[in-house]
């Protein structure tokens, strides 16, 4: 019995050592932009211990059951082989979780969870953010870490040699009873105690510094626990009585445009909507930068500039739906990844198609990524031009596919030859990891990529301005989302502050629109200018209507949200169930509005 207990103790303690080492490696490798010392490291290990203890018990379950079997059966070779196979699988799985968590965190800013699986339907596109060398290094790291973990487990297995002669019946019964008594203790340990609250990620949160909280989270537990919320893609948010929710929504959203401020010279312009990949305000004059996007900055003064627009989300698939359908984003669900739902949404293209518009879309990447093709075709786009429509040489100009300078050329050709009136959607892609663009203006690869995007945009506008299509064209420019950069993350109000600009010959005069608004407000605002009802867009507001009296903006990210008005910013974390950053006088009011929108939108989605 002693040897068997020693084996279980060694297994459990080694698992904890592995978890501790993974935490320290995470903090070291992801420390950029975060000032941490040994004091913080000890705090992370201490506060994260409860989650590690629980997760380690999951790992112990199979060895524990095989140990009970071993009390009654001396099949040592078979049991040893089963344990080694089990520990090999555990080592590979834990290593993959650690390497993936450390690799994805600098890009996404949150811990590993099952949402990453939503982007693996098209692995080539999912891996386009990184270079081959990057992947090779991670593959080697995965195998080396797995080997190191396995060696520790193998040493524990070797320590469990048993006596050649089986113990007496009474001793075996007594030992079995001890193990049976231990089962409830293990269950309670996995559950995290006897209270109603079970083991959860939020229990390890201890700091106002989110990086420290994230460092304390066990990535294996985070990944497994997230399956419950992502497997059904059917999250329901419930914060208040439905009557109160409906009242808040009716006060905030109005489906009519009344006494609108007219911005255009015509109600039937050709329309081009360009989603500028990741081009958040930190790279524009919003963040005080005049050097990264000089052409876009100039256009804000030449056209209609929505100076206080905020993105709704953190990913392209979500931002595309927000833009074209005026539909809110959700923290843990991608509506584009749910064809049965996304095909029920209205889109600007479908609405204008009913008015006689011809519809087109251009994307230089894999249009099958995240079910994008399904959404676009279901959303009324008749002609799609994507990566497969370019030459093999052109397809290799970027890790993501065809670089922006080439696809902007396609956009100009389409705008010059498309049947009028037309609406063209276009998603850029070069301003994305791994930032591989064909120019070198900045040493910083991120700034360099956005400068390249800006130059491509400027050349396109210059050419279109000289064409006969310019006079009757409205060009709408806005990012699909912002990105973390430097010290700007979800806790910083600048992250989701995006520039929305309307330019073109169809714009009556330069204007600056000051009220706070969202990316999702484009459909209602645009259709209002065209004299077309936007009743099908219940979560989109006409910013230029006299009914727009409660300006605010909402952004969601993985397990949290940020909400804004002209004087207030709140960043809320669902996992920690707390306000991370709260600035301004209207925090309680804005949080209630955010809750109402999430509740109403989730109800709407589940009714479709």
N, C-alpha and C positions, 0 to 999 in steps of 0.2 A: 504493500500500500504506500509505503514511504516513497518509493521510487516513482510510482505513478503520480502522487501528489507533487513531487519535485518536478516532474515533467510538466504538469499543468501550470505550476508556478513559473517555471522558466519560460514557457510559451507566452503566458500573460505578460510577464515583465518585459520580455523582448518586444512584444507588440507595442507596449508603452514607450520603450526606448526608441523604436522606429518612428512613432508619432511625434515624440519630442524632437528627434533629429530633423524630421520633415518640417516642423514648425520653424526651427532655427534656420534651415536652408531657405525656406520661403521668405522669411524676414530679410535675410542677407541678399538674396537674389532679386527681390522686388522692392528693395529699400529706396530706390531712386525717388527723390522728391519727398522723402519721409525722414525726419530727424529722430533716430532711435538710438538708445544706448542699452547697456546691460540691464539697467533697472527695468526698462520696458520689456526686454526679453524675458526676465523672470516673471513679470506681471502676466505676460502672454501665456507662459507655460503654466502658471498657477491658475489663472482664470479658465484656461482651456482644459484643465485636467479632468473635470467632471465629464466632459464630452468624450475625452480620450478613454477614460475608464469604462464608460458605457460601450463605446465602439470596440474596444479590445475584448469585451465579453462576447460580442458577436463572433469574433474570430475564434474565441475559445470554445464555442458551442460544439463544433464537430470533433475536435480532439477530446472534449469532455465525454461525448457520447461513445466514442471509440474506446475510451478508457474504461467505461462501464462494461462494454463488450469484453474487454481484455480481462476483466475480473473472472469471467466465466469461460473464456476461450483463450487458449494459449497460442493461437495462430500468429506468432510473432512476426514472421516474414510478411505475411499478408497485411497485417495491421501497420507495420512499418512502411510498406509500399503505399498503402492508402494515405497515411499521414504525409508522406513526402509529396505525393501527387497533390493533395489538398494544399499543402504549404507552398508548392510551386505556383499553383493558381492564385493563392492569396498574395504571394510576393509579386507576381506580375500585375495583378489588379491594383494593389496598393501603390506600386511603383508608377503605374500609368496615372493613377489619380494624383500623386504628388507632382510628377513632371507636367501633366496637363494643367493642374492648378497653378503652378508657378509660371508656366508659359502663357496661359490665357489671362492671368490677372492684370499684367501691364496693359493689355488691350482693352479688357472689359471692365476692370475695376470692381469685380465681385468674385466671390468664391465659386469654385467648380460646382456646377449642378447639372441636372439632366437637360436643361434647356440647350446645352451645347449639341445634343444629339439631333435637334431640329435642323441643324445645318449640315448634317452628314449624308443626306440623301444624294447630294452631288459632291463627292469628296474632292474632286479636282478644284471646284470653285471654293469649297471650304478651306482648302489649303493654299489658295492663291495669295493670301495675305503674307505669306512667308516664303523665303527662298529655300532651295533644295538643301543648301548647307545647314540652314536653321533646322530643317526636319531631320537631317542626318545626325546632328548633334543631339537632338532630343531623343531620337531612336536609340543612340548609343547610351545616353544617360538612363533611359528607361531600362535597358537590359542590365547595365551595370548596377543600378540601384536595386533592381529585382534580384540580381545575383547576391548582393550583399545582404538583403533581407532574408533570402532563402538560406544562406549559410548559418545565420543565427537560429532559424527554426530547425535546421538539420542538426545542429549541436544539441538542441533541446530533445529531439527525437532520439539521438544516440544515448542520452542520459537516462532513457526510460527502460533500460534492460531489466527484465523480470527474472524471477527465480525459475529455474527449470522445472521444479516441482511445484504443482499448484497448491495453494493454501487450503486449509481445511474448510469444510462446508460452512462451519459457523463463522469463520473469519471472512469468507466471501460474502455471506449474507450480511454481516455487520458492515463491511466496506460498502456494499451496494446500498444499504440503508443510509449511510452517510452521504453518498452521492445523491440519492433521491431527496434527502433533506436539503441538499445544497441547490437543487433545481429552482425552488422558489426564490432563493437568494439571488441566483443568477438572473432570473426573470425581473426581479425588482431592480437589480443593478442595471440591466439593459433599459428598463423603463425609466430609471432615474429617480426611484423612490415610490412612496405609496400615495402621494398627493394626486389630485386630479390632473395636474400639469405633468406631462411626460417629457422625456428628454427631448430637447429642441435646441436649435442653433442659438437662439436668443439668450439662453442661459449663460453663455460665456462672454457676452458683451459687457464691457466694464468701463469703456473710455469714450470721451468725446472725439477721439481720433479714430476714425473708421478703419484705418489701416491696421491699428492694433487689434480692434475687434475682429477684423477679417483674419488676421494672423492667428488668433486664438481658436478659430473654427477648424475642426477636423475635416479635411476635404473629402475623406471617405464617407463620413456621416452626412456631410452636406449633399454629396451626390446621391446617396441612397434615399435620404429623406425627401429630396426634391421630386422623386418619381411620383409621390402621392399627388403633388399639385400639377404635374405636367403630363401625366399619363393620359388623362381624360381631355386635356385642353379645354376644360369646362368650368373654370373657377368662377364661383359666385361670390361677390362681395356684398356683405350685409352689415351696414353700420347704423341704420336707423329705420324707423317705421316707414313703410312705403308711402304713406300719405305725406310725411315730411319730405321724403326724397323727391316725390313728384312736384311738390310745391317749389322746392329749391330749383329744380331743373326748369320748371315753367318760368321762373323769374329770370333765369340766366340765359335761356335759349328761346329765341323767337324765330319762327320759320317764315316770317314776312319781312320784306324790305320796304321801309317807309321813309319817304322824304330823303332818299339817298343823295349823297354827295357825288356828282357825276365826274368821273375821271377820264372817260374815253370820248373820242370823237365819233364813234360808231357803236352800234349794238350788234354788229356782226363782223368783228375783226377776225383775221387769222390768228390763232393762238399757239404759242410755243411755250411749254412749261419745262424748264431745265432744273433738274434736281442735282445740286452741286454736292458731290459726295463729301460728307463730313465737314463742310466748310463753315464751322461755327464762328461766332463773333470774335473769338480770341485772335483770329487771323485777319480780321477786317478792322475798319475804323471804330467799330463797337468796342473792341479791346485796345484801342489806341495804336493800332498798326497801320501805317501808311505805306509800308514797303512790301508787304507780302501779297496783297491783292489790290494794287493801285487801280486797275481797270474797273474792278467791281466797286471800289470806293467812289470812283468818278461817276459811275452809272447811278449811284444813290442820289446824286445831285442833278442828274439829267432826267430822271423819271420820277415815279411815285415810290417813295421809300417808306415802308412800314418799319419805323425805327425801333419799335418795341415788340417785335414778333419773337415767339419762343417755340422751339421744336417740341413735339409731343413725346419723343421717344429717343432711343439710343441705337437702333439698328435700321438698316436700309429697308428690309422687308416691311417693318412696321411703319417707317416714315413714308414709304410709298403709299400705303393704304391711308394713312392720315392725310396725305396731300390730296390724293385723287378722290377719296371717298368721304373726306371730312369726318372720319370715324376715329374715336379715341384709341389710344394704345393702352395695352394692359401690361402690368409688371411681369407676368409669367407666361403669357400666351401670345403667339404670333397669329393674327387673324389670317394673314396670307397663307400660312401653313395649314389652314383649315378650309379647303375648297368648298365644303358643304355650307360653310358660313360666308366666306368671302364672296361667293358668286351671288349672294343675295344683297350685297351692298350696292348702293348707287355709286356712280363715278361721273366725274366731269365729262369724260369721253362719251359715256352712254347717253347722258342727258343732252349733250350737244349733237350727238349722232341723230337723235330724234328731231333736231332742228335743222337737219340737212348737212351737218358737218361731216367731213371725211376725217378718219382717225388713223394715226400712225404712232409707232413707238420705236425708239432706238436705244439699244443697250449693247455695249461692246463685250459684255461677259456672257456667261451661260444663263440664258433666260429661263432655264428650267430650275435654277437654284431657288430654294424656298418656295416652290410652286408659283413663281412669278408669271410664267406663261399662262397658267390657269387663271390667275387673277386678271391679267391684262386682257386676255381674249374674252373672258366672262364679263369684263368691265367695258366692253365695247370697242376695243382697239382692233381695227380690221387688218392692218398691215404691221408686221413686226420685223425689225431688222436687228439681228444680234450676231454674236460671235461667229456662228456657223456660216453666215453670209459673207464673210471676209476671206481673203486668201490665207493660206497656211502661214505665210510670212507675216501678214498683218496680225494674225491671231497670237503670234509669239512676241509682240511688241510690249507686252505687259504680263505680269504674273496672273492678273485677273482676266486678261484677254487682249482686246484691241485698245491701244492707248488713246487718250482723249483727242490728240491732234487729228487722228484719223477719223474718229467718230464725229467730231465737230464738222469735218469736211462732209461727212454723210448727211449731217443735219442741214448744212447749207444747201446741198444738192436737193434734199427732200423739200426744204422750205421754198426752193426756187421752182420746183416742178410739180408739187402736190396740187391736186384739184382743190380749188377754193369753194367755199371756206373750209379751212382745215384746222384741226387741233393735233399738235405733235407733242408727244412726251419724250423726254430724253434724260437718261440717267448717266452721269459721268462716272468714272471709276478709278482714274489714275491717282487721285488724292486719297490713297488707302494703303495700309501696309501691303507690301514691303516698300512703298514709296519709290518704286522704280520708274523714273521718268527720264526722258531723253535730253534733259538740260541740266546744267549745274550752275545755279545762281546763288544759292545759299549753301553753306557747309552743313547746316542742319537739314537732314533729309526730309523732315516733316514740312518745314517751312518751304523747302525747295519744291516739294510736290504741289503745295497749294499755290505757289508762284506760277508753276507750270500750268495748272488749271486756269488761273486768272489770265495768263497770256493767251491760252487757247480761246477762252471766252471773249477776250478783247478783240482778237483777230476775227472771230465769227461775227461779232456785232458790227465791226467796221465794214465787213463785206456785205452783210445784210443791209446795212444802212445805205449802201450804194446801189442796191437792187430796187427793182420796181415793186417788190413785195413789201418793202419797209413801211410804206405809207399806211397800209391797212393791217399791220401786224402788231400784236401785243405779245411781248416777250416777258414771261414771268420767271424770275430767278429766285430760288430759295434752296437752302441745304436740306437734305433728307434728315439730318441730325447733326449735333455737335460731337466732338470727341474730346476725351481727356488729353491734356497736354501740359507738361510741366506741373505746376501746383494747382491746375484747374481740373477739378473732378466734380462728382455729383454734389458735393457740399458747397460748391462755388456757383453763384448765380450766373456767371458768364458762360458756363458750359453749354447751356441750352438756349442762350440768347443768339438768335440767328438773323441774318439780314434777308428780308423779302423785298424785292425790287421789281416794279413793273416799268418796262421801257418799250420804246417802239414808236412808229409813226401814229399808232392809234391812241397814244397817250396825249391828252389835251395839253397838259402843262406840268412842269415839275412840281411835285408836292411832297410834303413830309407828313406822314400820318403818325400821330403820337400815341393813341390809346394802345394799351397792352392787348395783345391778341395771340392766337395760336396758329400753328401750321394748319390745323384742321379747319380754320376759318376761311381758307382760300375758296372752296367751292361756293359757299353762300355769298361771299363778297364778290367773286367773279360773276356768278350768275345774276346777282343783283344788278351789276353794271350792264348786263346784257338784257335785262328786262325779262328774265326767265325765273320761274318759281324754283325755290330751293326747299320746298316742303319735304322732299325725300331725304333731306340731310338734317336730321334732328339734333345732331351734335356739332353743327357748323353754324357760325354766326356771321351776319353781314356787318362787318366792322364800320361800314360807312352809312348804316341805317340809323335813323333817329331812335330805333328800339334798342340800340346797343348802349345800354346804360350801366352795365356792371362789368367793366373790363377786368379780366383776369386770365391767367394762362396756367395750364397744367402739363407737367411732363412726368412720365412714368419710366422707371428703370427696374432692373431685377430686384423685386421685393421692396420697392419703395416708390415715393413720388416727390416731386418738387412742385410748388405752386407759387404764383407770383401775382402781384398787382403793382401799381405804380410806386408804392411805398413799402411793400412787404415781400419777404422771401422766406419760405419755409421748406426745409428738406426733411422728409419723414422716412424713417426706416421701419418696415413692417416686422423684420426679424427681431430687432431690439425693442419694438413697440414704443418708439420714442422719437422726439424731435431731435435731429442731429444739429441742425442750424435753424434758428428762428430769429428773424430780423424784421422790425416794423410793427405797426400798431394793429394790424388786422389778422394776426396769426390764427386765432380761433375760428374766425369767419372763413378764411381761405381754406383751412383744413376741413371744415364742414362741407364746403363746396366741392373740394376734391373727393371726399368720401361719397357725396351724392352722385357725382359724375361716374365714378367707378361702379357704384351700385347700379345706377340706371343703365350704364353701358353694358355691364355684365348681364343684367336682366334682358336687355334688348338682344344681345348676342345669343343668349340661350333660347330665346323665343323664335329666332329665325330658322 
